[in-house]
Amino acid sequence: MEMSQGLHLAKNERKALFKMLLKLRKLNLIVEVTPGKYRLKAKKTEPEDRKGDRKEAQASRGGQASKGISGRLVLHQDGYGFVIPEEPIPNIEGDIFIPRHAVEDAMHGDRVAVEVRRTGFSAQGQRIEGRIVRVLNRAHPSVVGLFRYGPHGNVVLPYDTRIHHQVEIPPGQELTAALRKKLGFAAAEEATTRGRRLPRLPELDGAVVNAELVRYPRGGLSPVGRVIEILGNPGDLGVDTEIVIRKHHLPHEFSPEALRDAEESARPVSDADRAGREDFRSLPIVTIDGETARDFDDAVYVEKRADGGWRLQVHIADVANYVRTQTTLDTEARLRGTSVYFLDRAVPMLPEELSNGICSLNPREDRLVMSALMEFDAAGRMTGSRMVSGVIRSAERMTYTNVNKVIEGDKEMTARYAAMAPHFANMKELALLLNARRNEKGSIDFDLPEPVIEFDEEQKMTNITRSERNIAHRLIEEFMLAANRAVAGYLLRRGIAALHRVHEKPDAKKVLEFEELARAFGYSLGVENLHQREIAVRHGRVPAPAKRGKPDSQGHGRERGMKVSLPGAGELSITPQHYQRLLKKLVGKPEERIVSYLMLRSLKQARYAPDSLGHFALGFDEYTHFTSPIRRYPDLVVHRALKWALANPNGSPPPDPHPAKGTAAALYSQRGLEELATETSDAERRAATAERELRDWKTSQFMEQHLGDEYEGLIISVQKYGCFVELMEVFVEGLLPIAAIEEAAGTRCIHREHEHAIVANTGPDQRRGRGATPKSKQRSWKLGDRVRVRAERIDPMRHRVEFALIAN
């Protein structure tokens, strides 16, 4: 094969040529360059011993396929996916792309072993591709979906669009125990239905079911399952919640043993229980929670000292006294990791006898607590703290709304809670001081609203509004932050290992991405040495860029040197103050919501860890979670460590502690804490994903009633497939597809990634006879633009509203 040297190729032709050269390389052929010609010739082979040495050297550099890498598979609904490595891979950044044909028999969420190669290319450059070689752990013991009778067999169609296999249900395996009883089958064995003609049951046809997998996909064969639950029909009240619970495999039923243990533990507080505890029952201690809260795990009391200083008491339910280590209750709590709160119900971490009973700090009832007693000077600086076990009797169950009304001087509420009004005034004053001290440390407060769905008496959705935080929310937040920090400091001073709540410094790449977005609004974090620096690549060349107004001229002309952009500093010198200062500049601006959200996305996700790594967003060097043991397992672990510390005031922790069975005070080994940190962080993310999915589902159901309505909206994100728009009148977010923009514009539109805009591609300016339409005359839809849209349709798979653009 010969070609003329100096041939100019278009971008798509260069890609095709490059792919062809890769294929030739696999065939052991290389291209030999001679003056004026290119010639194919066979590549010299290496002896096997030399080949092995070369492979080993390449593998050490990350340039050769690597086996033994494990991670979690995240599938896209189109069939391809990504493996998130469990451990960092040398010389490889990011996740491993898995093409559709390389997914094999794995399912979304499975833990897999993957072989990786540096063979993929995308618009951003080289992409790490891989192939799944083995499934290590299955993520789905069951699949929730729609049951369908079929001419060639019964199937369940999964609700999760990332599970691409329909589940085959053999004859007889569609019958639950109740259906078997209805049909007169005495046993739940397959033999009782084998060879029998089974009727088509209306309870099953088109119903939502939960199917246990008895055989996973293998060799191209579909998985096989059996129906274990019939949840109801699509659209029935509450079925959507049941679907989300099972889709995310949330443990939602307690074992009979756990329920029995909870009932036995939920006895009234006795004199024996109160022995050895500090008695706070005479103080006007109150709980402050939302109107719909049912479990109250924190209560507070504030007292102003004569010298101008402050005393703050934070009392937390002593859950560890009732949930002992390695008991059935403990096993169930650890399995859940956290309570999950949906709009219409909660999936609690503990049985109701504990969560809403003996562990809940109900008013005018004796309750056992773990208490953080803190002292502050007149400026709100903590001067001392003490941890004790105690007993309280809450004076009142207060709500955020009513406390705020008392503080704001509402006559009715002030008269109703006249005895408590001075205490609420003290709480406000101290909370403002604590907040001021946090601000000095650079603590970041995004204060982003959450959607609140309003229902009528018949449980029909009437509106979706933005959540609002008043001073009552803020004072409880400040008091809980202070208590969590005091407990973390106490345990660290004592050298006692426990779970910490950590939030690490953001990555330079994420900060650079944010800076690029913020620049479109005229903002910057102001981080020194953050600007990119360009480095010339030795021997690297790139084609000449297109000339202005002549897009077809790309690649014509002299090649240019290749350059790459790198962060200005290897170690990013960023502090919470950078974010805090920018947030202050944004207050009251139209773009405040968008830029604040983009800032939040640039930060890492908070997690649990056995080591105190600090909390970047709060500006704390040490922090833990202590204040919610009813609903968070990490808090329960911290309570056990604190109990051990108080029981051994002068003792040192053993070198490798292991909690004994049935104790309230316990220490954990480093390895045990690492396992707990991973489990509880995963449980937290699982719960948040489930809560968000159901909220989106409810939102789409609400908007289904308003299809055809027009709204004012704000573009909060721009992607190649369209813009995400947040409505002004109702707190709903949806997609404005690029096809809808093109229909309104009457022309083809293109996505300009670096401008964060979708632009109408109007082509050459015919009136001028040359060149392209000037930028000033191009129609565009950019990040932060206001648009008028119409609710057009609901995406049934993503539970997302899609808009049509109303031309101005």
C-alpha positions, 0 to 999 in steps of 0.5 A: 500500500502506498500513499502520497505524503502530505495528504490533508485529511479531514477530522473524521478521515484522520480518525478512520485512518488511526483506527485502521493503523491500530488494526494493522498493528494487531495484525503484526504489521507496521507502516514504514515511512520512506521519502514520498511513500508509506509502505506496510511491512511485517513487524519483527517478532520477539522471543517469548522470554523477551516478550514477557519482560516487555509485558511486565515492564509495560504493565508496571507503567499502566500501558498493558492490560491488567488483571486482578483489578476489582470495582463496582460496575455502574451501567448506563441504560444504553448498555455500556458502563463504567467500573469504579476501581476499589483501589487507585490504579497506577498511571490511570485516572478516573473510571474504567469504561466498559463497552456494551459487548464487554459487560458479559454477564454482569449486572448493574451494581455488581462487584467485578474483576476487570481487565483494562487496556489503554485502547479507547479514544473519545473527544477528550482524548485517551479513554481507559477501556476494559472487559469484565472477566469475572463477577465477584459479588452480585448486587441484586438478590432480587429484582422488582418489575412488571410481571408479564404473561407471554406465549413463550413463558412468563417474565418480569421486566425490571423497573431499573433501566440499567438492568438489561436482562428480563427475568424468566419465571418458570411455570409455577414460580410465579405463585406466591404462598398466598396464590398457592393457597388460593389455588389449593396447592398444599405446599410451596414446592415446585412438584405441586405445580409440575405438569399442571395447567395454571390459570392466568391470574388477574392479581399477577397480570401487569402487576408490580412484583418482587422476584428473587433470582435463583439463577443469574445471567450466564453465557447469554442466557437470561436470569431466572427467578421466582415471584416472592411478593406482589406489590400492587398495580402501577399507579396504586397509592404507595406502590411507588415507594414500595418499588423504590425500597425494593429496587435499592434493596433497603432492609425494611422488615425486622426479624421476629427476634429483633421485634421481640428484643425491642419490646422487652427493652422498651420498659419505663426508666427505673431507679436502677436505670437512673443510678450513677447518672446526672439528673437534669430533670428539673431543667426546662430542656426542650426538643425542637424538630419538624412538624412531622417528626416522630423520633426525638433524639436531641434536646437542648438547654441554654443558660446565660451566666452572670459573667456574660458567658454561656452554658449549653447542654445538648442531650442525646438519646442513650440508644447504646443502653438499649441496643447492645453490641452483637445482639439481634437489634445491633445486627439489624441496625448495622444492616440498615446503617441509617433510617430512610425518610420518604415523603409518605413513610420512613424506613427506620434503623430501629424498631418503632418501640425504640425509635418512637418509644423509649429512645425518643425524648418524648415530653414529660417522660424520663429518658436516659441520655448521653450529654455534652455540657459546654461552656462558652465565653461572651464572644461564643468561644468554647472554653470547656466541655464535659461529657456525662451520662444523664437522665432528663424529662423534656419540658416541651416538644417544640417545632421549628415553626413555633419556636421561630414565631416566639422568637419573632414576637408572635403574640399567640405563640409567645403567650402559649409558651410564655415560660419558655420565651426567655430561653428561646431568646437566649438560644438565638443569641448564643446561636448567632455567636456560634455562627459568627465564630464558625464564619471566622474559620471559613465554614461554608453555608450554601443554604440550598433549598430542597423541594417540599411536596404539599399534599391535601387531605386525600394525599393528592399533591397540590404544590411543590415549594422550596424549603425555608430555614428559619432561626429555629433551624439554625440554632439547632444546627449550631448546637448540634455542630458544637456538640459533635465537635466537642465529643470528637475533641474529647475522644481524640484527646483520650486517644480513643478511636471512633468513626469520624465525619470527614470532608477532604479538600477538593481536587484541583481538577474539580476546582478548575472545572468550577472556575471555568463555569464561574468565569461565565458569570464573572466570578472566581474563587481567587485561588492563587496559582490555580491558573492553567499553565501550558507545557509543550509536548516534545515531538508532538504536533497538531493540525493547523486550526481552521481559519476564521469563517472557513471551517473546512480549512482545518488541517490545511497549513503548517502543523503546530506544536502540541501543548497540554494544560496543567494546574498551576500548582501541584498541591492546591492551596485552597481553603474554605474561606475561598468558597465563603467569600464567593458566597457572600458576593453572590447573596441576592444576585440572580445567579446565586442559586446556580453558582452556589450549586456549581460550587457544591459540585466542586467539593468532595462528598463527606464520608465516615472514616476511622481517622480524623481528617478534618471537615473542609466545608465546616472548617473544623480540624476534628468532627464526628457524628454524635447527635442522631443515634436513633437514625445513624449507626455511626453515631451509635458507634461513637456513643459506645466509644464515649461510654467506654471513655467515661467508664474508664476515665484514667484508662488507655484503650487496648491495642487491638480492641474487639467489642464483647457481646451484649455491652453498651460501652465498646471500642473497635479495632482499626480494621473494624472501624474501616469496615464500619466506615465503608458500610455506613458511607455506602448506606448513607449514599444508598438512602440518599439515592432512594430518597431522591429517586422517589422525590423525582418520581413524585415530582413527575406525577405532579407535573403529569397533571400540569402538562401543557402549562407554561412556566418561567424557568432558569437554565441551570445546566447545559449538556450536549443533549439539552438544557436542564431548566428549574421552574420559578413558579414551582420548584421543579427541574426538567429537561429542555431537549436539544430537539425542542430547542431546534424546533423552536429555533427552526434550525440545527443547534450545536452544543458549545461545551466551553461556552456552556451554551447551545447555539443555533447553527445559522450557517453563512450569512447570505446577505453578506455573501461570505463568512459565518453569522457574527456571534452577536447575531447568533441565537444561544441558550446559555447557563443562567439564561431565563426561558419560557417553557411548556411542560410537554411530556413525562419521561416514564423511565427517568421520571423526568419532565421534558419541556418545549421551548416557547419562542420569545 
